[in-house]
Structures are given as C-alpha cells and as structure tokens.
Amino acid sequence: MMLAVQMDLLNAVGRINDMAVAWNHVIDLVWVVNRIAVLTLFILVLATGWSSIRYGWLHRLFRGRSYPSLVAYGWVLALLWWVVQLPGNFYQHAKYPAPDADSFGGWLTGQIGSLLPVMLGIAVLAWLPYRLLRWSPHRWWLWLGAASAPALLAVFVLQPVWTVRASGLHPLQDTSLSAEIRALAARCGIAHPQVVVGGDDTHVVGLGGASAIVLQSDLQKVENPAQIRFTIAHELKHYVEGDNWKAWVISVALVLLIGGTFHFAGRPLTRRWKDQFGFDEIADPRSLPLLAVCVVLVWTAILPLFLSYNRHIERDADRFGLALSGEEHAAGALFRSWKDELSLPDTDVFGRLIRANHPSTSERIRMAETFEPSEGDLPELCVRGQALPSNGTASP
C-alpha cells in the first residue's frame, strides 16, 4: 500500500515537472517572438518614413506645440508596441496549464493595465532627453544620467509611502508575528522595522530609514511559523545591507547606458539613413522610435548580467536568512513545496538567462540541506542565532 502511494506521488511530481518544462518553453518562445515583433515594428516605422509623417501630422494638429505633439506621438508608439505583443501574450494566456488561469476579461484587463504605466511614463519623462539634446547636444546624455540620480532616489525613498496608500497595504496586526520579526531585527541592530501586509509576494521597498518589509497577504496560510521566520530573515538581509541602494545605482547606470547608446549610435544612423527616416538629427522628436530601439536592445543585452547579479544577491540573502534564523529544515521544506508549482525548471537554460532573478529551486533546496554557517554569512552587527521558539525570543 505504502509503495503504491509513493509511486502515485512520484508520477504526480513527474507530471508537474513535465508541465513546468512545457509551460516555460511557451514563455521563452513568447519572449523571443515579442522582442522580434517590437524591434521589427520600430525599425519599419523608421525605415518607411512613417515616423516623420505621423509626427508631422500631430505637430500640425497641436499647432506646433512640442510637448503635446511628443507625448501624443509617444502614446501612438506605445499603443503599437502593446498591439504587436498582444497575440503572443494571448497565446501564452491560452497555453497556461493550471486550472486557476484568469478569464479572458481578467487577462485583457491586465494587459490594458500594463499599458497605462508606460503611457504615464511617456507623459512625464519623454520630453527630458529632447530638451537636454537641444540645450547640450554633445553632453546631454551625461546630464540625463545626472538628472536621473536624484529623481530615482526620490522614487525609491517615496516608494513605501505610495505602495501603502495605492496598493491597499496595512500595518501588521498579528502581535505574535510582529514580536518574532522584532526579535530577528534586533539581532541586526534594527529597533523598529516598518512592516506592512498585502500583495502577492514578500519583499523590501524603500531606502535607508524609509525602508519597509512588505509581507504577502496570505503568508501565514502558505508558510508555517518556522518558514516565516526564515522568509523574514531573508528579507532582513535586503533591509540591513541596503540592496535597494544597489538597485538605485544600477538604475542610474542603465539610464546612462541607454542615453550613451542613443547618442553614439543614433547620430551616425540618422546621418546615414536621413532620407528614409525623414530627419537628420536625434534631437528631432521624430527619432523617438530610434530611442525605443536603443532601450529594447540595451535592456536585452544586459538582462542576463543583471539577472545573474540579482541571483547572487538572492543567494547571499538565503545564506543570511539561514544563519540569522537557524531554520535550515524549515527553509528546505519550503523550497521543496515549490517543486510542485510551475516554476522555472533547472533544464531551462534560456529561461534562466532572461527570467530567473533568484537561484533555482533545486539550488536553494541543496543550500538549505547542506548549510554550514560561516563568518561571511552575516555582517558584524548581526548576531547569529538558532531557531526561535513560538514566543519570538531567542533560544538559550
């Protein structure tokens, strides 16, 4: 009887793994197709002179006013970007193998929701590179990076405020869990960590004293108390070591890289193809599709490096969480429970290059099961501990 149960379990796990492999191949395919579709769209818009014609029409419509003309043209391009990806995204939606897939209406609502932040970003930011190009044609991209640094800093600092207000998050009400979080934080010299509840995952937002730990809304349903202690300890690594500061630096560097690529590659391209493009300098707003091409190419080129670095950060956070909480067995059981989901399989090398921002589930299981604390796991200000009892105080 026991053998039959074990065989049924192994067969079920095998079916789930096969589904995960097939599902992630669909995601990989759609990612490639959408990238090609977007690049083809913007290249055709440039090569056919469509960009020059449509922007000229909008410029006349708005009586020569640059800002509304640029924003309207940016919205047109954003809508085209959204439309060319819609078939691939719908194919991915239709192929989702789990029974809890969104309805068509829910899927379409999500797709429309993904377009709105892009349009808002165009309205707020699209004018800046063109204004700087007119003001400083040769160093504008350096000024763009300099301007982005304080702007992005404000975004990171204010993120906890609007995350709480706009996303319906609320302070943690569970006094027992709150006590355990304070006990873990106290081991790293944090007296009053800001903790809020809501959303689909647990993460850290903000910078410095404005940081907050966001607990997913159903955390206490999907994890037992020991697993929650590990999860909180993992997030405390991001909190203690200021990983969001690193994200801020990377964001500023990305702005510089995109601006520099547009400056140094865009100028010779516009001179070479000015008759086809309908403009002869990148300071012309008609070059917006060329800027979009630079954004897509630069982000695609650095994505594997960015994800590799992020996996390094998360790997360190796992070691930090294991050392701080002492919950190796609970963490291993938590990771093993994810093997029953449609997570990225170890065999999907391409998927890891373009999507994996955490170590693979198998790697995290091995780390938890073979973990041996070392001096480099925790900074000097943190105190290594054993598993905490249910009252949130350290074990003797």
N, C-alpha and C positions, 0 to 999 in steps of 0.2 A: 504493500500500500504506500509506504513512505517513498519507495523508489519511483512509483508511478507519479506521485505528486512532484517529486524533484524533476522528473523528465518533462512533465507538463510545464513546470516553471521555466526550465531551460528552453523549451520550444517557444514559450511566450516571449522570453527575452530575445531569442533569435529572431522572431518575427518583428519585434520592436526595432532591433538593430537594423534589419533589412529595410524597414520603413524609414528609419532615420537616414540611411545611406541614400535611398531613392529620393527622399524629400530634400536633402541637402544638395543633391545633384540638380534638382529643379531650381533651387535658389541660386546655385552657381551659374546655371545657364541663363536665367533671367537677368542676373547681374551683368553678364557679358553682353547679352543682347541689348539691354537698356543703355549700357555705356556706348556701344557702337551706334545705336539709334540716335542718342543725344549728340554725339560728335558729328555724325553724318548730317543731322539737321542743321547745326550751326555752321558747318562748312558749306553746305548748299545755300544757306541764307546769305553767306558772304560771297561765294563764287558766282551766284546768279545776279548779284546786284540788288537782290530783294531787300537787303538791309537798308541800302541807300534810298530806295524808292519808298519803303514804308515809313522810315523815319522822316523823310522829307514831307510826306503826306501829313503825318502827325504834327510836324513843326508848323506847317501852314494852318492846320486845324486849331492849334493853340496860339496862333497869331505871333509866332516867333519866340515864344517864351520857352526858355531852355529846360527849366526844371520839370514842368508838367509833360513836355514832349519826351524827355528822357525817361521819366517814370512810366508813362503810358507805353513807350516802346519796350521798356524792361518787362512790363506786365504782359505784353504780347508775346515776348520771347519765353517768359515763364509759363504761359499757358501752352505754347507749343511744346516746351520741354515736358510738361505734365502729360499732354496728349500722346506724344510718341512713346512714353513709357507705360501708358495705360494698358495696352494689350498684353505686354509681358507681365505686368503686375496682376492683371486679371487671370492670366494663365497660372501664375503662382498661387493665387487665391483658390482657383478651381482644383488644383492638384493637392491642396492641403489634406493629408490623410487622416487627421484626427477628427472625431465627431463634434468637437466644440468650435468648429470654424464659424466665423461671422456670416450672417446672411449677406446677400448681395447689397442690400441697402446699408448695412453696417460697414461693409467693405468700401462702398463708394463714399460714404461719409468720411471714413478715414483717409481715403485718397484726396478728397477735397480739403480736408484738414491739413494734409501735408503741403498743399499749395499755398495756403494762407500765410504761413510764416515767411515763405520765400518772397511773396508779394510785399509783405510788410518790410522785409529787409531791403528790397529794392527801393521802396519809397523813402526809407530813412537814410540809406547809405550809397545808393548808386551815383549820386551827384558828386561825392567827395573825390574819387580819383580823377574825374574830369576837371573839377575845379582846381585841383593841385597841378594837373598837367598844364593848364593854362598859366598858372602862376609860376611854376618852376619846371619847365619841360624836361630838364636833364636829371633833376634830383627828386622829382615828385614822389617816386616810389619809396625813397628813404623817408620823406615827410609822411607818407601814408603809414609806414610802419611806426613812426614816432607818434602819430596821432592815434593809432590803434591801441597803443600800450595803455594809456590812461582810460580810454573808452572801454576796453576789455576788462581792465581792472575794476571799473565801476560795475560792469556786468557781473563779474564773479562775486564781488562784495555784496551786491544787492540781490543776488540770486536767491538766498534763503528767504528774503522778505517776500518777493513776488511768488516764489514757489509755494509758500504757506498760504498766501492770500488768494492766488489764482487757481491753485490746484485742490483746494478744499482740505489741506492738511491740518492736523490739530495736534496739540501737545499730548505727549504720552500720559495716559491716565492710570495705567497699571502700576501701583505703588511698589509691588514686589519686583517687577522687571526693572522699574526705574532705579530701585536700590541696587540691583545687580549691575546695572550699567554704570552707576556712580562708583561702585566698588572697583570695577575694572578700570574706569577712567582715572580713579585716584592712584592706581598703580603707576600711572604715567604723568602724575602731577596735574591732572585736569580736575578742577574742583566742581565745576557746574557745566557739564557738556549740554548743549542745546539739542534736544531730541524731539522729533515730531513724527507723526504716523500718517501714512497714506501712500497711494501709488502702488505700482506693480513690482518694485524691487527696492532693496536696501542699498543706500549709497550716501556719500557725503557731498554737501553743497557748500559753496562759500569759501572764503579765505580768512585765515587768522582767527581773530575773535568773532568774526561774523560767520564762522562755520557752523553747520548743523548736520546731525546724523538723521537721515530720513529712513524710517523703518517701513517696510512694505506693509500694507494694511492687513494682510492675512498671515503675518509672520508667525503668530502664536498657534495658528492652525496647521501650518506646513512644517514647522520645526518644533522639536521638544526643547525644554529649558536648557539642556546642555548644548544643543546645537545653536540655540540663540546666543548663548554666551560666546561661542566661537565666532559666530557671524558678527556680533558687536565688536569683539576683539579685532577681527579682520578690518572692520571699518575704522576702528580707532587708529590703526596704522596710517590710513589716509589722513585722518584728523591730526594726529600727532606730528607726522613728518611733512605735512603741508603738500601733499601730492597735487592739490589743485593749483598751487603756485607753479608747479612744473607744467601743468596744463595751460596756464596763462602764458608762460614763456613760449611754449610750443605754438600757441595760437598767434602770438605776435610774429614769431619766425615764419609761420605759414603765410601771413599777410605780406611780409617782406618778400618771400619767395615767389608768390603769385604776382605781386607788383613788379618785381625784377624780371620775371619771365615775360610778362606783357610788354615791359619797356624794351628789353634787349632782343626779343624775338619778334615782337609786334611791329617795330619800326621797319626793319628790312622787308618783312612780309607785305606791309602796306605799300612800300615803295615799289616792290616787285609786281604786285597784283592790283595796283590802284585803279586800273581801267575796269577790271572785273568787280572789285569791291565797291567802287563808286566813291571812295575817299582816299586821301593820300597821307593822312597822319592819324596816329592813335588818339590824339586829343579830340578828334571828331566823335561825337556820340554814336555815329553810325558804326563805330568799332566795337560796340557792346557785345555782339556775338563773338568777336575775336577774344575779348576778355573772358567770356564764358568758356571758350575752348581752352584757354590757359588755366582756368580754375579746374576744369574737369581733368585735364592732362596732369597738372601738378599734383592734385589730390590723389589721382590714381597711381602716380609714380611713387609717392611717398607713403601710401597707405600700408604696404607690407612692413615698412620700417616703423611706422607709427604703432601699428598693432603689435609688432614684436616688442617694442619698448613697453607698451601697456601691459603685455603679458608678463614682462619682467617685474613691473610694479606690482601686479596682482600676485605673482608668485611670492614676492617678498611679503606682501600683506598676509598671505596664507601662513607663512612661517611665523610672522609676527603674531597672528591670531592664535596659532597653536601654542607658541611659547607663553603668551600672556594668559591665555585661558586654561591651558593644560587639558583641553578637551580633544585629544587626538582621536579617541574612539568615536566620539560623537560626530566629529568632523568627517571621519571616514564613512560612517553610516549615512550622513547627509549626502556626501558626494555619490555614494553607491545608489542612493534613491534616485539620483538624476539620470542614471543609466537607463531607467525605464521611460525617459522622455525622448522627444525627437531632437535631441541636442546634436551638435556638430560631432560626427564620428571621427575617430582618430585617423581613419583611412582617407579622409577628405583633405588632401594637402592643399589644394587650391582654395578650399573654403577657409582653411586656417590663414592663408595669406591675405584674404580680402575681408574676413569677417571676425576671426577669433580674437577678441580683446581680453580673453582670460586663458590660462592654461587649459588643456583638455581635461575632461572629467577623469579619464584614466590616470593622467599625471597627478591630479590633485588627490585621487584615492591613494596612489603609491606614496605621495609625500606624507599624507596623514598616517598611513600604516607603518611607515619606516622612519617617522620623525624622531630625530635626536637633537635636543636643544644644543645650540652653540652660542658663542659670545656675540656673533654678529646678528642674531635674530631680533634683538631689542636694543634701542638706544640706551645710553647710560641712565637717563632719567626714569626709565621704566623698570618695574620690579617684576621679575619672573615669578609666576605662581602656579599652583596646582589647580585642579578643578574646584570651582566654588560650590558650596552647599546651597540648598534652595533658599536660604535666608539672605544670600548675597554677601556673606562675609567670608574672608579668606580661611582656608583650611589651615589648621596648625601644622 
